[in-house]
């Protein structure tokens, strides 16, 4: 997951966060929808609960799910698309 963390903390990510149309394009990408569905499944349908636990200081469930999904073909495809958006 370090590549995700590196990506999200990069200077380019800061610029992307200021580009609403690029963010919307990523949000609406088929890869993003697939990754979100995989996250829902990997958390047993409790993605919101896992996110709340992370917000309350226990990121283990969400982090494990993200790690698992990002190592899937769909996750790798989304990461690739995110990297391209940051170029």
N, C-alpha and C positions, 0 to 999 in steps of 0.2 A: 504494500500500500504506500510505500514511501514515494513512488513515482506520482501517485495521486496527490500526496501532501506537497511534494516539490512543485507540482504543476499549479496547485491552488495558491501557493505562496509566492509565485513568481511575479515579476513586474508586469509581464504580459497579462496575467490573470487580472491584475488591478485595472488594466486598460480595458479588458474584456468586460469587466463588471460595469464599466461606464458606457458600454455600447449595447443599448437596449435591443436593437434589431438582431445583433449577433447572439445575444442571450436567448431571445425568443426563438431564433432558428435552432439553437442547441436544445432548448426545452421541447420544441415540437418535433425534433428529429426522431425517426423510427427507433434508432438505437437507444435514445433516452427513454422512450416509452417501454421498450423491451427490458432495459436495466431496471426501471422502476417496478415492473411486474416481477422480475426475478428477485428483487429485494423484498417485495411483499411476500412472495412464496418462501424465501429463505428465512424470513422471520416468522413463519407460520401464520401469515396474515396480520401480524401485529407490528407493522412498520412504524405506525404512529407511536405505539407504546415503546418500542425500541428507541425511537428518536427522543421521546420524553425522558427515558432513563438516561440517555446520553446527556441531555440538557441538565439533568439533575446530578451529573457527576459519575455515572456508570456507563461508559461508552462501549463496554465489552460486547454486548449482543449486536449492536449496530455495526461496530468495527469488524466483527467476525463476518457478518453478512455482507458488508461492503467488500471485504477482502475476497470472499468467495465469489461474489458476482463479478468483480473487476478482473478476476482471473479466468472468467468464462469468455468464449468467443464474442458474445455481445458486449461485454464489458470492455474487452480489448478494442473492439471497433469504436465504441463511444470514446474511449481515451484517445484513440487516434484522431477522431473527429475534433475533439477538444483541443488537442495539440495543434491541428491545422488552423483552428479558429484563433489561436494565440499567435500565429506567425504573422 
